[in-house]
Amino acid sequence: MQNSGEFKTPVIDNHAFNGHSMVARLKRVLVCSPRAAGWDQLSNANRWRELGFLHPPDFVNAQAQHDELCRRLEATGAEVLHLPAASDLSLDAVYTHDPSLMSDQGLIGLCLGKPNRIPEAQRHLEFCRRLGIPALDQIQPPGKTEAGDMVWLDSTTLLIGQGYRTNAAGIAQMRALLQPHSVEVLSAPLPYGPGPSACLHLMSLMSLLDEHTALVDLPWLAVETVELVQSRGYRFIEIEYSERERLACNVLSLGDKRLIALEENQETNQKLRQAGFDVETFPGSELCVNGGGGPTCLTRPLLRTT
């Protein structure tokens, strides 16, 4: 595993990237360690309440949990790349899924709805540019977009949740950007939930496990979203609702019916195993539950293969 405190530009085939799937075999992924996000710096750590964390961050514990996640990813054959530290990154930068969206044509920089996270999109674009991965475009204000609200139902259909982090203007820009590439962008209304200060994404309520299965927090999904996803041939596995606050619905698909989940959610994980999935786990009490971002949130897939 690459030392998260150092940065060496990997050598990447400039065509070795893609998007449009959340369940194909994960081969290359971008992460940002707590160290790179400044969890060990007092000026960053002291902002925990402002950023919506549950308690002051424990850097040592969070870094150990992130290291364990990276070991799990590498053990499955994925190449794990580390975003380097930057002065404009905040605690939230560990949740690398949100600032960008990979497409078959290149990386899309998003315009995040949480103001402290806006610089992260540029950091993703710069990092990927050094790898030879082109930028397709970047969403601009007044559009707001976060990839935690974006779910690829299939290779030509992107479902985007509309809420406090992703607005109608952002969805309209995504639709205009992807329509020339034969991608249909659909919107899904998100509930008020815990309110604007909390982070409720579409992917807080559903995770795709394979081409036909979704893990869902069913009572919190809008009826039209439930009917839309079911009309696309998906069956649902419902989380254990007592584990909702521990991010039970946030599960990362590695492809080939393999998943990474939080070890704290034992009952939901058992449901997934009973449904035929191979579930790897890692501890996420400090890294994930404290900041509200699960295994998928911690990863920005750059390449998946069938």
RAVENNOR-V698407 format. One line per field, one symbol per residue. ss: DSSP state (A for helix, B for strand, O for the rest). phi: phi as a letter, one per 40 degrees, with the letter a starting at -180 (. if undefined). burial: + if it has 9 or more other C-alpha atoms within 8 Angstrom, else -. A space follows every 10 residues. Layout:
ss=???
phi=???
burial=???
This chain:
ss=OOOOOOOOOO OOOOOOOOOO OOOOBBBBBB BOOOOOOOOO OAAAAOOOOO OOOOOOOOAA AAAAAAAAAA AAAAAOOOBB BBOOOOOOOO AAAAOOOOOB BBBOOBBBBO OOOOAAAAAA AAAAAAAAAA OOOOBBBBOO OOOOOOAAAB BBBBOOBBBB BBOOOOOAAA AAAAAAAAAO OOOBBBBBBO OOOOOOOOOO OAAAOBBBBB OOBBBBOAAA OOAAAAAAAA AOOOBBBBOO AAAAAAOOOO OBBBBOOBBB BBOOOAAAAA AAAAOOOBBB BBOOAAAAAO OOOOOOOOOB BBBBBO
phi=.ccccbbbcc cbdcbcaaag abbcccbaab bbcdcccgcc bdcccccdcd cgccadccdc ccccccdcdc cccccchccb bbcccacccb dcccccccca bcbccicbcb bcccdccdcc cccccccccc cgccccabcb dccbabcccb bccacbbbcb cbaccbbccc ccccccccdc bgbcbbbbcb ccfchcccbb cdccbabcba cbbbcbbdcc ccdccdcccc ccgcbbbccc ccbdccgccc bccbgfgbbb bcccbccccc dcccchccbc bacbdccbcd cgbcdcdcbb dbabbc
burial=---+--+--- ------++++ ++++++++++ ++++++++++ ---++--++- -++--++-+- +++-++-+++ ++++---+++ +++++---++ ++++++++++ +++--+++++ +++---++++ +++++-+++- ++++++-+++ --++++++++ ++++++++++ +++-+++-++ +-+++--++- --+++-++++ ---------- ++++++++++ --+++++--- ++--++--++ ---+--+-++ --++--++++ +++++-++++ +++-+--++- +++---++++ -+-+-+++++ ++++++++++ ++++--
